[in-house]
């Protein structure tokens, strides 16, 4: 594992000529533990995590990554205390609306995946607005809210014929290409029901930090690490 020390300008220049991940997925974990370590309420960690994300979005374009998928809220997260879930839903609505001007400026489209029927109506309206306002973006920022990969796979299985092949089934599971690089913060090393099908051959990167400490430097380090990998795809 490479450290997340600063990547020099000369190294960043190589991003243009070396292989780059087309699709990066990020599990933004560790907000609550970051807050706890500072004797702050949990929501303060989530708020700081959002601030970091807003700073990162313009850099997604500079990195040359075509698709970024973020794990915003798992279907399993409904099990948390009601007061925290309510705060997270409000923060999600605020986040989606904050994304719009940044994504419009940077020509990035917003897509939200996951169930919508259990989300607050205000959040659903915000999602619809954000998707319409950024629909012409050339790069894609996908946010998973009330998302379960297992549920997505089961739903896909119910829509296909019995002799369906892998490529056809993939189109039913996801509307995007496979993940090249998955990054998980939070000092954990698991997928937690996130893009299980799409991560079949993903490179997995686990920086030893919580999400509120994730910076542009960390992202650059992850991409540089990926570029050093020799991907065999089972060959």
N, C-alpha and C positions, 0 to 999 in steps of 0.2 A: 504494500500500500504506500503510495506516495503521500508525503505530507501536503498540507494545504498552504505551504509557503507561497509567497508572491511569485507569479509567473512573469518573467521579464518581457519587455516589448519585443525583443528578438524572437522569443519563443512563441509569442502570440502571432507573430508574422507567419510562422510555420503552419498555423491553423488553415491558411488558405491553400496550402499545397499538399498537406498530409490528409489522410482519410479522416473524415469527421462523422460523428453520429448524425444520422438523419432524424432519428426520433429519440428524444431524451425524456425519461419519466422520473419524477421526483416524489418521494414520500417525505413530506415535510413534518418530521416527527421531533418531539422534544420540547415543545413550547411550554407545557406545564412544568416539566422538570427544570427548565431554564428559570422560570418564575419562582419555583420553590427554592432554588439555590440562592435566590436574592430576596427571600422573604416577601415576595409579591403575590397578589392573587393570580390565579390561573389565567384569567382573561388578559392580564398584562403581558403574559408570554405570547398569547395568540396575537395581540395587537402589535407587539414587536416583530413577530413573525411576518405579519402582513406588511409592515414597513419595509422589511428586508425584501419581500417579494416585489413590492412596487419599484424598488430600486433596481431589481434584477431584470424586470421585463424588457427594458430597452436593450439590455446586453444580450438577451436571447437572439435578437436580430443580428447584432455584431458578431456573435459566435458562429453564425452560419447554420445553426440548427433549424431544420424546417418545421419540426413539430415538437412541442413540449407538453407533456401531460402531467398535471399536478394532482396529488391525492389530497383533496380538501376536507372531505368528511366521509368517513366510512359508514356503511349501513350498520356496522357493529357499534358505532359511536352513539346510537340512540340509547344505549344502555347507561350512558353517563347520567349524572344528576341533572334533573330538569332545569335547574338554574344555569348550569353550564351550557346545556344544549341550546337553551333560549338565547344566551349570550352569543354562542357560535353562529346561530342562524342570523342574528342581527349583524354580526361582523361579516358574515358571508354576503349579505345584501349590500353592505357598505363596500366590501371588497370588489364585488362585480361592477358596481357603479364607478369605482375608482379606476378600474381597468380600462374603461371605455376611452377616455381622452388619450391615455398613454398608448393604447393599442392602435387607435386611429392615426396618431402621429407616426407610429412605427410600422404601419401597414401590417398589423397582426390581427387575425380573426380570432374571436372568442367562441369556444364551443363548450357547453356543459354537458357531461355525460352522467348517467345514473338516473335513479327514479326522481320524478317530479311530483308525484301525487301526494307525498308526505311532507313536502316543503311548504313553508308559509307562503301564502298567495303573493305577498309583497316581494318576496325573494324570487318567485317564479316570474313575476312581471319584470323584475330587474334583469333576470337572465334573458328573457325574450328581447328586451330592449338592447342589451349588450350584444347579443348575437346579430340582431338586425343592423345595429350601428357600425359593426366591424366586419360585416359579411364580405367585403371586398379585400380584406387583408391577404397578403401573399403567404405569410407564415401563419402557423396555427398554434394557439394557446388553448389547450383543452384542460378543463377543471372537472375533476370527479367529485360530485356531491351526492350523498346518499347512494354510494356506489358499492357494489359487491361483485367481484369477478366471478365467483361461483354462480351467483344468480344470473349474470350475463351469459355464462356458458350453458346453464340449464335452459334459459329462455331460447337460446339459439338452437339447442338440441330439439326443442319442441317445434321449430319452424322448418326443419330440413327433412329431406327424404332419407330413407334408411341407408341407401348406397352413396350418400354424400361423401365427397372427397375432402381432403384437408383444406385445399384452397377455397372451395365453396363454403365450407363450414366457417372458415376464418372470416369471410365476408359477412356472415350472420352474427358472429361474435363481436366484431369491431369494424368501424368504418375508417380505419387507418392502418398503416403498415406496422410490422412488428417493432418492438422496442429494441434499439441498439444499446443504449446505456441507461441503466437504472441507478439512481442515486438515492440513498436513504440516510437521513441524519437521525439524531436521537440516540446514538450509541447502541442501536439494535441492528440485527442482521437477519431480517426475514421479510417476506413480501406482504404479509398481512392482508391477503385476499385482494391484492391490487394487480390488475393486468396479468393474471396467471397465464393465460393463453398467449398473449402478445410478448411475454418475457421468456419464451421458450429457449431462445439463444442469446438473451441479453447479457451484456457484461455488467456485473454488479459492483458498485462502488459505495463503500461505507465510511465516510469521513467521521472522525471521532469528535463530533460537535453536535450541539443542539441546533434546531432550525433557526432560531433568532440570531445565531452567530454565523450563518451561511452568507457568504458575500460573493461578489464578482470574482474575487481571487479564488474562492473555493470552487466555483463553477469552472473557471479556467483550468484549475488543477485537475478536476475530474475529466474534462475533455482531453487534456494532455495525457493523462493516464490511459484513457481509452485509445488514444492514437498509438500508444506503444504496444497495445494488445495484438496478438496474432489470432484472428478469429477463424476457426476451422469449420464451424457448423457441423461437427460430427465426422468430418473427413479425416 
